């Protein structure tokens, strides 16, 4: 039985270049061009190990920046980039997303998955009945909830070991053991 843990690397988003968003620049900090980054990852320590990131800002092409310094600051990360040496230059990065290549994603233990790996999986019952396609993951206090789309409706499936029986990324399929009557509630 798989242990379903959905790790975040911006959750579900992977762009066309197989890059994953891991944070967003909030604002400049100090007088030397540092920026405050809100991490979108379960592994904020990764920033200290990175030497470069791709930067994406709405309406602009992606580009690469070299990281000169990274340090933790409360629940955020402070980054200093090569060539960004003033608060004004740092302010130009405000609201930009920071991305890494898929190959740089932190390795996960067996039976755990990044949310972006699960989005789009076909969901079927153990009897082979098609439930729908996984379209979103909601992180809730008790456990995650998988949103499965079927015929224009959303079916909410708790991400519990007793329900999620198998995740097969190579076949792009998730097999579930739904509680009796769950589908009837949503498809009635």
HELIX and SHEET records of a PDB file:
HELIX    1   1 UNK A   44  UNK A   49  5                                   6    
HELIX    2   2 UNK A   87  UNK A   91  1                                   5    
HELIX    3   3 UNK A  102  UNK A  104  5                                   3    
HELIX    4   4 UNK A  115  UNK A  118  1                                   4    
HELIX    5   5 UNK A  182  UNK A  187  1                                   6    
SHEET    1   A 2 UNK A   6  UNK A   7  0                                        
SHEET    2   A 2 UNK A 113  UNK A 114  1                                        
SHEET    1   B 7 UNK A  19  UNK A  29  0                                        
SHEET    2   B 7 UNK A  34  UNK A  39 -1                                        
SHEET    3   B 7 UNK A  76  UNK A  81 -1                                        
SHEET    4   B 7 UNK A  63  UNK A  73 -1                                        
SHEET    5   B 7 UNK A  52  UNK A  56 -1                                        
SHEET    6   B 7 UNK A  97  UNK A 101 -1                                        
SHEET    7   B 7 UNK A  19  UNK A  29 -1                                        
SHEET    1   C 6 UNK A 153  UNK A 158  0                                        
SHEET    2   C 6 UNK A 144  UNK A 150 -1                                        
SHEET    3   C 6 UNK A 130  UNK A 139 -1                                        
SHEET    4   C 6 UNK A 122  UNK A 125 -1                                        
SHEET    5   C 6 UNK A 173  UNK A 176  1                                        
SHEET    6   C 6 UNK A 164  UNK A 168 -1                                        
END                                                                             
